[in-house]
Amino acid sequence: MTRRLNWFLLVLALLVGLPFYWLLIDNRPGDAPVKPVSIAQLRQLASSIPGTAPSDVEMELVGWRRLPGDLFVAGSGIKRKLVGVVAWRLPVEGGKPVVIDSGLTRADAKAMEMEVYLPHVQDRIARALGEAGLVLVTHEHPDHEGALVAQGGPPLLQAARLNAGQVPPALLAAELAWPAGPAPAARIDGTGPQAVATGVVVIPAPSHTPGSQMIYVRLANGREFLFAGDIATFAQSWLETRARSRLVGDHLAREDRREVFSWLRTITALKRQAPGLVVLPGHDPEWVTGPDQRAPVRSGFSLGPVDPAQR
C-alpha cells in the first residue's frame, strides 16, 4: 500500500510539477546575444538634432491590477505584483513636450480587468497628448497605444511617430480602434537606433511585439533614461534577466522569447557602460516612485491651467 502511494505521489508530482516549472518558472536565456548598441552611439544620436533637450521625466499612473509575479517575471514567485499602466511626459523648456505611451481607455481597462481605473488621470494624459510636439509608444498593445488611437484626430496622429509594427496592417496594431479614414503612415523605419528629437533616440527592438521599441532620453542636464516598455515589465526583469513566463509569452500573449532575452542582456550591457542610466520598466510604478524613490521621476504631469477658450 505504501509503495503504491509513493508511486502515485511521484506520478502526481511529475504531472503537476513539470508543467508548472516549464510554464511559470523556467527562465533559461539560452545563447541570446547582446545587441550591437552602445551608450556612446546613443549619446551621439541624442546630440545629433539641434535644439533643446527635455528637462525632466514625469509619470502618470492611470490604473492597475495585481497578478502573480511568476506570470510577468518567470520564477519570481506567486506573490501578486502590482501591474500599473503608466504614461510619461518629458517637458521641453520653450517648446512642446514629448509624451511616451498613452495610458488606457475605460473600455480597455474593463477588458483587461483592471482593479482600479482613474478616468481623471486619463483625462490629464489625454490633455498632455493633445499638447505634445512628439508622441512615441513603446509598443502596440492597448495599454500603451490604445488611448492614443482612440483619441485620434489629424493633429494628434501627426504628432505621433509610429513604426511599421504600430500601424495597420500590422496584426496587433490593426486590432486597435483606429478612427475612420486611412491609418497613419509609419514614420519610424530602419532596424537601428535613430534620433527623433533633441535628446531622444528610438531603438527598434521587435521582441515582446513586432512593434516594440525602447526609447533613450538624455535630458538637458545630462541625466540619462531608458524606457524599456514591456521588454522589461518590472525592474526585476532586467536586473535579474528574467523574461515573462512561458504561459504568458508562449501562449496568452505570444512574444519572441529569445529576442526578449537578447534585449534584456543589452539593457544590462548599457547599464554597465553608463552606471547612471535610469532604466524605466513598463509596468512597475511601485519600484519607480515608491518610498525608496529609485528613479528621479516626478509623479504627475506638470500641466498648466486650462485655457478658458479651449473649454
N, C-alpha and C positions, 0 to 999 in steps of 0.2 A: 504493500500500500504506500509506504513512504517513498519507495523508489519511483513508483508511478507518479506520485505527487510531484516529486522533484523534476521528473521529466516534463510533466505538464507545465510547471512553473518556468522551466527553461525555455520550452517552446513558446509560451506566452510572452516571456521577456524578449525573445528574438522577434516575434511577430509585432510587438508593440515598440520595443526599444530601437530596433534598427530603422524603421521608418521615421520614428521621432528624431533620431540622430541625423539621418540623411536630410530630412525636410527642414529641421529647425536649428540644428547645432553645427553641422559640417561647415567649415569655413576655410577649407584649403584653397589658397590662391593659385596654386599651380605655378606655371612659368610665365605668368602675365608680366610683360616688361614695363619698365618706366618709359614714359613717352619722351620724345626729344624736345622738351620745353624747358627753358631755363629762366631763372629770375632776371638775368641780365637782358635776355630777349624781351621779356615783358616790360621791363623798365624802359628799354629803348623805344618800344612801340608806344608806351604811355606818354612819352615826351615828344612823339613824332608829329602830333597835331597841335599847332599853336593855339594858345588861349588860356583860360583859367580852369584849373582842375577843381573837382569838388572839394568842399571844405569839411564835410562831416558825413557820418553814416547814421541814419535814423531808421527805426524799425517800428512797424505796427503789427500787433497780434490780433487777428480778426476772429479766430476760433480755434477749438482744439477738441481732441478726443484722446482717450487713454487706451493703449493696446499693449499686449505682451511684448517685452523688449526683443525676444527671440525673432519676432517677425521682421523687424527692420534692422537689427544688428545680430546676425547669426551667432548663437552661442552665448549671448549676453544674459540669459536667464528669463524666466517667465514673469518676473515682476513687471507691472504695467508702467509704460513710459508715457509722458505727455507728448503727444504729436501735435505740434502747433502749426497753424497756417499763417505765414508772415509775408509782409511786403516791405521793401526797402526804399528809402528816399535819400538821394545824395544832393544836398543843396549846393549851388554854384554861385559864388558871390558875383553879383552884377549880371547874372544870366539865369537861364531856366534850369530847373533841377533835372536830375536823372532818376528814374524810378525803375527798380528791378523787381519783377514779379508783381502780380496784380490783385492778390487777395482771393476772395471766394464769393460767388453769388449765393443768395439764400437757397436757390434750388439745388445747387451743387452741394451745399453744406448739408441739406437734408438727404440727398442721395448718398453722401459719404458718411452719414450717421454721426455727424459732429455732436458731441455732448453740449458744447457751448458755441453759439454764433453771435457775434456782436455787430448788428447792422449799422450802428452809428460809426463804428470803426471802418467798416467797408465804405461808408459814405465819405469818410476822410481820405481813404485810399483812392476812391473814385475822383475826388477833387484834385488830389495830387497827380493822378494820371492826366487829368484834363489840363493841368498847368505845366506838365513836363515838356522839356525840349527833346528828351530822348527817353524811350521806354524799351527795356530789354526784359526777356524772360529766360529763366534757366532751362525750361523745357515745356512741353506742350500738354501737360496734364491740367485738368480743370482747376486745381488748387494753386496753379501758378499762372496759367494763361487764360483760364476761362472767364474771369471777370473783365479782362481787357477786351476779349472778343465780344462779350455781352454788352459792354458799354459802347464799343464800336464807334462808328462815325468817321468820316474822312479825316478831320483834324487829328484825332487820336491815333488812328491807324497810320497816318502819315508820320507821326512822332515815333511810332513803334518800328523798330528794326528787328525783323524776324528772319530766321534761317529757313532753308527749304523744308526741314522736318517740322517746322512750326506753323506752316500754312498748308491748306489743301492744295493738291490732292493727297498729301502725306496722311497716312491712315489715322493716326491718333488725332492730328490736328483737324481732320475732316469731321470728327465726331463732336467738335465744339460748336456752339450755337452762333455761327457767323451771321452778321447782318445780311440783308438781301443785297444782291449785286455781286460783282466779281470779287473774289478774295484778293487781298493784297499780295503783291509780288514779294518774293524773298529778297531781302536787301543785305543779307549777310551770306557770303559764299566762301568757297575755299575750305581747305582742311586744316590750315594752320592758324595760329593766333593773329588777330588783326585789330588795329586801333579803330574805335568808333567815335571817340570824343577825347578831348584832352584828359589824360589820366585814366582812361577807361579802355580796356582791352578785352575782347571776346576770345575765348579759347574753345573752338569746336571740340566736343567730346561725346560723340554718339556712343551710348552705352546703356544708361538707365532707360532712355528712349532714343529713337533716331535723331530727334532734335535737341538732345541735351547739349548744354554748353556751360562752361564755367566763366566767370567774369572777374578779371583782375582790375583792381582800382588802386591808384596811387593818389592820395589826397594832396592838396596844395602844401601841407606841412610835411610831406614825405611819408606819412604812415601808409602802410600797405594792407590791402584786404583781398581775400579770395572768396567769392561767393560760389560755393560748391554745388548748390542745388541738391537734388536727390541722389547725386553720386555719393555724397556723404550726408545721409539723412540726419544723423546725430554726430556730435563731436567724437563720440566713441568710434564711429565708423572709420574715420581717418586716423585717429590716434592709435587704434589697435588693428588697422587694416581689416575691417570686418564688413563684408557685403551684407545685403539683405538675405534672409533665409531663402532656401530653395523653394519652400512652399509659396512664398510671395514672388520671388524673382523668376522662378521657372514655371509657375502655374497661375497665380492670381493676377499678377501684373508683370508680364514677361519682360525681361531685360537681358542684355548681353553680359553675363556674369564675368567672363574673362576680361572684357573691356572695363567693367566697373573696377575690378581689382587693379587693372593697369593704371587707371586714373587715380585710385586711392594711393597707390605707390608713388605716383607722380606728385600728388599733394604733399606726401611726406618728404619727397626729394626737394621740392620747392621750399618747404619749411626749413629744411636743413641749410639750404643756401641763404635763406633770409629768416633768421630766428624771430624777427619782429613781425613777420607776416601773420595777420589775423585771419584764420580760416573760419568762415561763417557757414555752418551746416544748414541744410534745407528746412528742418523741422524741429529745431532744438532751442526754443526760446528760453527754457529754464537754464540752459548752460550759458547762453549769450548774456542774459540780463538778470540772472539770479543773484542771490545775496553776495556771492563772491565776485560778481561783475567781471566775468572772464574775458569780455570783449569790450573795447572802447566804443560802444554803440549807444546812441541816445534813444531812449524809449519814447515813442510818439513822434509824429511828424510835426515840424515847426511851421505850421500853416498860419498865414496872417489872417486878419478878419475878412469876412466875405464882403466883396464889393456889392453894395445895395443894388447897383444896376444889373447885377447878374443873378439876383434872387428870383 
